[in-house]
Amino acid sequence: MRFMKDKMQQIDENRVRTKLRLSEIERLIRKHRILVPPPSRPTLISFCEDGTFDTVGKTKFGWLVFEDSFWRWVKRLDGESTGLK
Protein backbone atom coordinates (compact mmCIF):
# COMPACT_ATOMS: atom_id res chain seq x y z
CA MET A 1 0.00 0.00 0.00
CA ARG A 2 2.83 2.39 0.86
CA PHE A 3 4.45 1.69 -2.51
CA MET A 4 1.31 2.79 -4.39
CA LYS A 5 1.05 5.99 -2.34
CA ASP A 6 4.71 6.81 -3.05
CA LYS A 7 4.21 6.05 -6.74
CA MET A 8 1.17 8.35 -6.97
CA GLN A 9 3.07 11.15 -5.24
CA GLN A 10 5.94 10.68 -7.68
CA ILE A 11 3.55 10.95 -10.65
CA ASP A 12 2.09 14.20 -9.25
CA GLU A 13 5.56 15.68 -8.76
CA ASN A 14 6.56 14.81 -12.32
CA ARG A 15 3.37 16.07 -13.95
CA VAL A 16 3.97 17.47 -17.41
CA ARG A 17 2.22 20.65 -18.55
CA THR A 18 0.39 20.04 -21.82
CA LYS A 19 1.60 22.18 -24.69
CA LEU A 20 -0.46 23.31 -27.70
CA ARG A 21 0.71 24.32 -31.14
CA LEU A 22 -0.70 27.58 -32.50
CA SER A 23 -2.72 25.63 -35.06
CA GLU A 24 -4.52 23.87 -32.19
CA ILE A 25 -5.16 27.18 -30.45
CA GLU A 26 -6.64 28.53 -33.69
CA ARG A 27 -8.83 25.43 -33.96
CA LEU A 28 -10.08 25.75 -30.37
CA ILE A 29 -10.87 29.44 -30.81
CA ARG A 30 -12.92 28.66 -33.93
CA LYS A 31 -14.60 25.52 -32.55
CA HIS A 32 -15.71 27.12 -29.27
CA ARG A 33 -16.32 30.53 -30.88
CA ILE A 34 -14.16 32.10 -28.18
CA LEU A 35 -13.47 35.19 -30.27
CA VAL A 36 -15.20 35.91 -33.57
CA PRO A 37 -13.48 36.50 -35.89
CA PRO A 38 -10.49 34.63 -34.46
CA PRO A 39 -7.17 36.43 -33.99
CA SER A 40 -4.76 36.21 -36.90
CA ARG A 41 -1.63 34.07 -36.72
CA PRO A 42 0.58 37.20 -36.34
CA THR A 43 -1.59 38.30 -33.39
CA LEU A 44 -1.24 34.89 -31.73
CA ILE A 45 2.52 35.05 -32.24
CA SER A 46 2.57 38.50 -30.60
CA PHE A 47 0.68 36.96 -27.63
CA CYS A 48 3.54 34.44 -27.36
CA GLU A 49 6.21 37.12 -27.61
CA ASP A 50 4.65 39.61 -25.19
CA GLY A 51 3.92 37.05 -22.45
CA THR A 52 0.14 36.91 -22.86
CA PHE A 53 0.59 33.15 -23.29
CA ASP A 54 3.12 31.16 -21.26
CA THR A 55 5.20 29.35 -23.83
CA VAL A 56 8.05 26.93 -24.18
CA GLY A 57 9.26 29.26 -26.89
CA LYS A 58 9.67 28.73 -30.58
CA THR A 59 10.68 25.15 -31.31
CA LYS A 60 11.03 22.99 -34.40
CA PHE A 61 7.24 22.55 -34.03
CA GLY A 62 6.70 26.33 -34.01
CA TRP A 63 5.44 28.16 -30.93
CA LEU A 64 4.31 25.87 -28.10
CA VAL A 65 1.85 27.36 -25.62
CA PHE A 66 1.06 25.80 -22.25
CA GLU A 67 -2.59 24.72 -22.32
CA ASP A 68 -3.39 26.10 -18.86
CA SER A 69 -2.07 29.48 -19.98
CA PHE A 70 -4.39 29.47 -23.02
CA TRP A 71 -7.48 28.67 -20.91
CA ARG A 72 -6.46 31.33 -18.37
CA TRP A 73 -6.45 33.86 -21.25
CA VAL A 74 -9.93 32.68 -22.29
CA LYS A 75 -11.22 33.19 -18.74
CA ARG A 76 -9.70 36.70 -18.68
CA LEU A 77 -11.61 37.49 -21.90
CA ASP A 78 -14.79 36.58 -20.01
CA GLY A 79 -13.76 38.88 -17.15
CA GLU A 80 -13.27 35.99 -14.75
CA SER A 81 -10.53 35.92 -12.19
CA THR A 82 -10.51 32.36 -10.95
CA GLY A 83 -7.11 32.32 -9.31
CA LEU A 84 -5.77 29.77 -11.79
CA LYS A 85 -2.01 29.52 -11.73
FIBARO-44393 format. One record per residue (C-alpha): residue number from 1; x, y, z; chain; residue in three letters. Coordinates in Angstrom, 1 decimal. Layout:
<recs>
+-----+--------+--------+--------+-------+------+
:  nr :   east :  north :     up : kette : rest :
+-----+--------+--------+--------+-------+------+
: NUM :      X :      Y :      Z :     A :  Ala :
...
+-----+--------+--------+--------+-------+------+
</recs>
This chain:
<recs>
+-----+--------+--------+--------+-------+------+
:  nr :   east :  north :     up : kette : rest :
+-----+--------+--------+--------+-------+------+
:   1 :    0.0 :    0.0 :    0.0 :     A :  Met :
:   2 :    2.8 :    2.4 :    0.9 :     A :  Arg :
:   3 :    4.5 :    1.7 :   -2.5 :     A :  Phe :
:   4 :    1.3 :    2.8 :   -4.4 :     A :  Met :
:   5 :    1.1 :    6.0 :   -2.3 :     A :  Lys :
:   6 :    4.7 :    6.8 :   -3.1 :     A :  Asp :
:   7 :    4.2 :    6.1 :   -6.7 :     A :  Lys :
:   8 :    1.2 :    8.4 :   -7.0 :     A :  Met :
:   9 :    3.1 :   11.2 :   -5.2 :     A :  Gln :
:  10 :    5.9 :   10.7 :   -7.7 :     A :  Gln :
:  11 :    3.5 :   10.9 :  -10.6 :     A :  Ile :
:  12 :    2.1 :   14.2 :   -9.2 :     A :  Asp :
:  13 :    5.6 :   15.7 :   -8.8 :     A :  Glu :
:  14 :    6.6 :   14.8 :  -12.3 :     A :  Asn :
:  15 :    3.4 :   16.1 :  -14.0 :     A :  Arg :
:  16 :    4.0 :   17.5 :  -17.4 :     A :  Val :
:  17 :    2.2 :   20.6 :  -18.5 :     A :  Arg :
:  18 :    0.4 :   20.0 :  -21.8 :     A :  Thr :
:  19 :    1.6 :   22.2 :  -24.7 :     A :  Lys :
:  20 :   -0.5 :   23.3 :  -27.7 :     A :  Leu :
:  21 :    0.7 :   24.3 :  -31.1 :     A :  Arg :
:  22 :   -0.7 :   27.6 :  -32.5 :     A :  Leu :
:  23 :   -2.7 :   25.6 :  -35.1 :     A :  Ser :
:  24 :   -4.5 :   23.9 :  -32.2 :     A :  Glu :
:  25 :   -5.2 :   27.2 :  -30.5 :     A :  Ile :
:  26 :   -6.6 :   28.5 :  -33.7 :     A :  Glu :
:  27 :   -8.8 :   25.4 :  -34.0 :     A :  Arg :
:  28 :  -10.1 :   25.7 :  -30.4 :     A :  Leu :
:  29 :  -10.9 :   29.4 :  -30.8 :     A :  Ile :
:  30 :  -12.9 :   28.7 :  -33.9 :     A :  Arg :
:  31 :  -14.6 :   25.5 :  -32.5 :     A :  Lys :
:  32 :  -15.7 :   27.1 :  -29.3 :     A :  His :
:  33 :  -16.3 :   30.5 :  -30.9 :     A :  Arg :
:  34 :  -14.2 :   32.1 :  -28.2 :     A :  Ile :
:  35 :  -13.5 :   35.2 :  -30.3 :     A :  Leu :
:  36 :  -15.2 :   35.9 :  -33.6 :     A :  Val :
:  37 :  -13.5 :   36.5 :  -35.9 :     A :  Pro :
:  38 :  -10.5 :   34.6 :  -34.5 :     A :  Pro :
:  39 :   -7.2 :   36.4 :  -34.0 :     A :  Pro :
:  40 :   -4.8 :   36.2 :  -36.9 :     A :  Ser :
:  41 :   -1.6 :   34.1 :  -36.7 :     A :  Arg :
:  42 :    0.6 :   37.2 :  -36.3 :     A :  Pro :
:  43 :   -1.6 :   38.3 :  -33.4 :     A :  Thr :
:  44 :   -1.2 :   34.9 :  -31.7 :     A :  Leu :
:  45 :    2.5 :   35.1 :  -32.2 :     A :  Ile :
:  46 :    2.6 :   38.5 :  -30.6 :     A :  Ser :
:  47 :    0.7 :   37.0 :  -27.6 :     A :  Phe :
:  48 :    3.5 :   34.4 :  -27.4 :     A :  Cys :
:  49 :    6.2 :   37.1 :  -27.6 :     A :  Glu :
:  50 :    4.7 :   39.6 :  -25.2 :     A :  Asp :
:  51 :    3.9 :   37.1 :  -22.4 :     A :  Gly :
:  52 :    0.1 :   36.9 :  -22.9 :     A :  Thr :
:  53 :    0.6 :   33.1 :  -23.3 :     A :  Phe :
:  54 :    3.1 :   31.2 :  -21.3 :     A :  Asp :
:  55 :    5.2 :   29.3 :  -23.8 :     A :  Thr :
:  56 :    8.0 :   26.9 :  -24.2 :     A :  Val :
:  57 :    9.3 :   29.3 :  -26.9 :     A :  Gly :
:  58 :    9.7 :   28.7 :  -30.6 :     A :  Lys :
:  59 :   10.7 :   25.1 :  -31.3 :     A :  Thr :
:  60 :   11.0 :   23.0 :  -34.4 :     A :  Lys :
:  61 :    7.2 :   22.6 :  -34.0 :     A :  Phe :
:  62 :    6.7 :   26.3 :  -34.0 :     A :  Gly :
:  63 :    5.4 :   28.2 :  -30.9 :     A :  Trp :
:  64 :    4.3 :   25.9 :  -28.1 :     A :  Leu :
:  65 :    1.8 :   27.4 :  -25.6 :     A :  Val :
:  66 :    1.1 :   25.8 :  -22.2 :     A :  Phe :
:  67 :   -2.6 :   24.7 :  -22.3 :     A :  Glu :
:  68 :   -3.4 :   26.1 :  -18.9 :     A :  Asp :
:  69 :   -2.1 :   29.5 :  -20.0 :     A :  Ser :
:  70 :   -4.4 :   29.5 :  -23.0 :     A :  Phe :
:  71 :   -7.5 :   28.7 :  -20.9 :     A :  Trp :
:  72 :   -6.5 :   31.3 :  -18.4 :     A :  Arg :
:  73 :   -6.5 :   33.9 :  -21.2 :     A :  Trp :
:  74 :   -9.9 :   32.7 :  -22.3 :     A :  Val :
:  75 :  -11.2 :   33.2 :  -18.7 :     A :  Lys :
:  76 :   -9.7 :   36.7 :  -18.7 :     A :  Arg :
:  77 :  -11.6 :   37.5 :  -21.9 :     A :  Leu :
:  78 :  -14.8 :   36.6 :  -20.0 :     A :  Asp :
:  79 :  -13.8 :   38.9 :  -17.2 :     A :  Gly :
:  80 :  -13.3 :   36.0 :  -14.7 :     A :  Glu :
:  81 :  -10.5 :   35.9 :  -12.2 :     A :  Ser :
:  82 :  -10.5 :   32.4 :  -11.0 :     A :  Thr :
:  83 :   -7.1 :   32.3 :   -9.3 :     A :  Gly :
:  84 :   -5.8 :   29.8 :  -11.8 :     A :  Leu :
:  85 :   -2.0 :   29.5 :  -11.7 :     A :  Lys :
+-----+--------+--------+--------+-------+------+
</recs>
